[in-house]
Amino acid sequence: MPTYLLQWEAIGRAWAAGCTCYDLRGVHSASPRPEEPDYGVYDFKRKLGAELVSFIGEFDLVTHPRIHAAWRSLEQLVQGPAGWAIRLRTRLARNR
């Protein structure tokens, strides 16, 4: 599990720098089921004794409308194939 090592290294560096809190982020549900794709992330954090904190969300402050529009277009261009790949992986996993 290379992501465990990566997180432990980041936590160790944060601790050495004097941090007392490390934000793992990224859990979409307070109680995901094991068959859900994000369960591994949730389980990793649960094993560390992480505290679940809910935030209102993220918003863009647009200071350069043209650059923002270009970024959003690029974002949608990339996310389309990524979403297709995730759906394909999910279907293939169900058929095993």
Backbone torsions as a table, in degrees:
resi	resn	phi	psi	omega
1	MET	NA	84.5	-177.8
2	PRO	-62.1	-28.2	-179.9
3	THR	-67.6	-30.8	176.3
4	TYR	-62.1	-47.0	-180.0
5	LEU	-62.0	-41.9	179.1
6	LEU	-61.7	-46.1	179.3
7	GLN	-64.8	-42.1	179.7
8	TRP	-63.3	-38.6	177.6
9	GLU	-64.0	-44.2	178.5
10	ALA	-63.6	-42.2	178.0
11	ILE	-63.2	-43.9	178.4
12	GLY	-60.6	-42.9	178.6
13	ARG	-67.4	-39.1	178.0
14	ALA	-64.0	-43.6	179.2
15	TRP	-61.5	-44.8	179.5
16	ALA	-63.1	-29.7	179.3
17	ALA	-82.8	-1.6	177.2
18	GLY	97.8	6.6	179.2
19	CYS	-73.2	145.2	177.9
20	THR	-113.6	-1.4	-179.2
21	CYS	-142.2	137.9	178.8
22	TYR	-129.6	121.3	-176.4
23	ASP	-90.2	110.4	-180.0
24	LEU	-79.9	-27.6	177.8
25	ARG	51.3	175.1	166.1
26	GLY	88.3	5.3	177.7
27	VAL	-94.8	125.0	-176.1
28	HIS	-92.2	-15.0	-177.4
29	SER	-137.8	144.5	178.7
30	ALA	-72.7	-22.6	-179.4
31	SER	-147.5	71.1	178.8
32	PRO	-70.2	156.5	178.1
33	ARG	-89.1	151.3	-177.8
34	PRO	-56.5	-25.8	-179.2
35	GLU	-81.9	-7.6	179.9
36	GLU	-79.5	146.7	-175.7
37	PRO	-60.5	-31.8	-177.3
38	ASP	-88.5	5.9	-175.7
39	TYR	-62.4	-37.2	-179.5
40	GLY	-59.9	-41.1	178.1
41	VAL	-64.3	-46.9	178.8
42	TYR	-59.3	-46.1	-176.3
43	ASP	-64.6	-40.9	177.5
44	PHE	-58.2	-47.0	-178.2
45	LYS	-69.1	-37.3	178.4
46	ARG	-62.1	-41.3	-179.4
47	LYS	-65.8	-26.6	177.0
48	LEU	-82.1	-5.4	-178.6
49	GLY	77.7	28.4	-177.7
50	ALA	-64.0	148.0	176.3
51	GLU	-95.2	128.1	179.4
52	LEU	-81.2	121.8	179.5
53	VAL	-125.3	129.4	179.2
54	SER	-98.6	137.5	177.9
55	PHE	-116.8	161.3	-177.4
56	ILE	-68.5	-29.0	-179.8
57	GLY	132.3	-173.4	-178.7
58	GLU	-120.0	144.1	-179.6
59	PHE	-134.6	151.0	177.8
60	ASP	-92.2	134.0	170.3
61	LEU	-101.9	104.4	-174.6
62	VAL	-84.4	112.3	177.4
63	THR	-106.3	-19.9	177.7
64	HIS	-131.9	91.1	-174.0
65	PRO	-54.9	-40.0	-179.1
66	ARG	-67.5	-43.4	178.2
67	ILE	-65.3	-40.5	178.8
68	HIS	-62.9	-43.0	179.4
69	ALA	-63.4	-41.7	178.4
70	ALA	-64.2	-42.2	179.2
71	TRP	-62.3	-44.9	179.5
72	ARG	-61.9	-39.6	177.9
73	SER	-63.1	-45.0	178.8
74	LEU	-63.7	-41.0	178.8
75	GLU	-59.4	-45.5	179.8
76	GLN	-67.4	-35.6	178.8
77	LEU	-62.9	-39.2	-179.0
78	VAL	-78.9	-38.8	-175.0
79	GLN	-71.5	-26.4	178.4
80	GLY	-57.9	-58.0	178.0
81	PRO	-63.3	-33.4	178.9
82	ALA	-65.2	-42.6	177.4
83	GLY	-63.5	-40.1	177.5
84	TRP	-61.7	-44.0	-178.8
85	ALA	-64.3	-39.7	179.0
86	ILE	-65.6	-43.3	178.1
87	ARG	-63.3	-39.7	178.5
88	LEU	-64.0	-45.5	179.4
89	ARG	-60.6	-40.7	179.3
90	THR	-63.8	-44.8	179.8
91	ARG	-64.4	-42.2	179.8
92	LEU	-65.1	-36.6	179.0
93	ALA	-66.3	-36.4	179.1
94	ARG	-67.7	-31.1	-176.3
95	ASN	-84.5	1.2	-179.9
96	ARG	-73.9	NA	NA
